[in-house]
Amino acid sequence: MVAWWKRVLFSLLSMVVAATVCLLCVVLESVLKSHTAKIHSSEVVLTIGVMIGFCTVGWVFAVPVVLAVTNIRKWRFWLYWVLGSCVGPLLMLALSAVVFIVFPQNSTKTMISPAVLPLVSLAGAVSSLTSLFYLLLLRRAQSRADAQAQQNSKP
């Protein structure tokens, strides 16, 4: 059994690594897409701040599940990966719905603005990578804990 604080630490580490990978991919894609890419430091800082804010909110929502889930063997691994991959996009869609209800600015009266779709895609990528990294770290820690318990039980 992996300690609860290790699982929380694994989830936080997974979120940071996944967000960094996705942010680097976005920057790389924007640089490769246009030949005259002008990246201002203020835009980068704002993007990193927004990414950290959204990722932290998603991580806070996911921590209770991280603490509740202990067995990820066999088919459960894939089930938890799919469920974890849905957290980010669902939170972004919920945020879009709240913004639409509180500040209705869209002239077409649609809840999901075309500007939100890239954010939902990015949230899906971060959630998928975070879930995958977390589950792989947890599987490795569980294997080590099982091996150590089996070694300690031998006379």
N, C-alpha and C positions, 0 to 999 in steps of 0.2 A: 504494500500500500504506500502510495506517495503522499507525503505530508501536504496539508492544505496550503501552507505558505509557499511550497514549491510549485504547486499547481497555479496559484495566483501569480507567482513570479514568472512561470513559463508563459502564461497568457499575456502578461504585460510585455515580456521580451518578444513574443511572437507578434504582438500588435506593432511594436516599434519597428521590427525588422520588415514586416509586411508593408507598413506605411512608407518606410524609407525606399523599399524596392519599387513600389508603385509611384512614388513621387519622382524617383530617378527616371523611371520609364516615361512619365509624362513630360519631364524636362527634355529627355533625349528625343522623344517623339516631336516635340515642338521645335527643337533645334534642327532635326533632320527634315521636317516638313517644309520649312521655309528657309531659303538661302540667306535672307537678311534678318535673322533672328536677333532681336534686341531684348535681352532679358535684363530688367532693372532689379536692383537689389531690394527695393521696396516691394515689388511684386512677388519676389521669391519669399521674402519674410512673411508677407500676408498669406501667401499660399501655404507655407509651412504652418503658420498659426492656425489657419482654418482647418487644415488637415489634422493637426494635433487636437484641436477642439472636438471635431467630429469623431475622431478615433477614440478619444477619452470617453465621450458619451457612450459610444458603442461598447467600449470595454466595461464601463460601469454596468450597463445592462447585461453583459455577458458573464460577469463575475459570479452571480448566484448559480448559474448553470455550471460554470467551471467548478465551483465548490460541491455541487450536487452529483456531478458525473464522476464515477470512480472506475467503472468497468468499460473499457473501450475495445475489448477483444472481438474478433470475428466481424460480423456484419455491423456491429454498433459503431465501429470506426467510421464507416462510410455514412451511416445515418447521422452521426454527430457532425461530420464534415459538411453534409448537405444543410443541416439545420444551422450550423455556424455560418455558412456562406449566405444564408438568407437574412441574417441580423442587420448588416449594413444597408442593403437595399431597402428593407422594410422600414428602418429608421429614417432613411432619406425620403422615402415616400410619405411617411407620417409627418415629417417636418415640412414637406411641401404642402401637404393637406392643411396643416396648422397655419402656415403662412398664407395660403389661399383663403382660408376662412377669416383670419384676422385682418389681412391686408389684400383684399381682392383687387389686383392690378391688371389682370389679364383681360384683354378685350374680347377674347373668344369664349370666356367663361369656362375654360377647361381647368381641371384641378392640377393636371400634370403639364407643366410648361415645357416646351422643347429645351429650354435652358437647364432644366433639372435632369434630363436624361444622361448627360455625361457624368453628373455627380452620382447618379444611381449606379452607373457602370463602374465608376471608380470605387464606390463603396462596396460593390460586389467583388471587385478584384481584391481590395484590401481584406474584406471579410473571408474570402476563399483562402487567400494566402495565410491569413492569421490562423484560421481554423486548421489548415493543413500543418503549418509549423507547430502549433500547439499540440495537436494530436500526435505528431511524430515525436516531439520532445517527451510527451507524457508516455507514449508507448515505450520509448527507450528507458525512461526512468522506471516504469513498471517492470520491464524485463530485468533491469539491474536489481531492483528490490526483490523480485521473485528469486533470482539467482542467489542473492545474498541470504535470503530466508532459507532457501534450500540448503545452502552450504552450512548455515548455522545449525540447522536441524540434524545434520549428520553427526553421529557420535565419534 
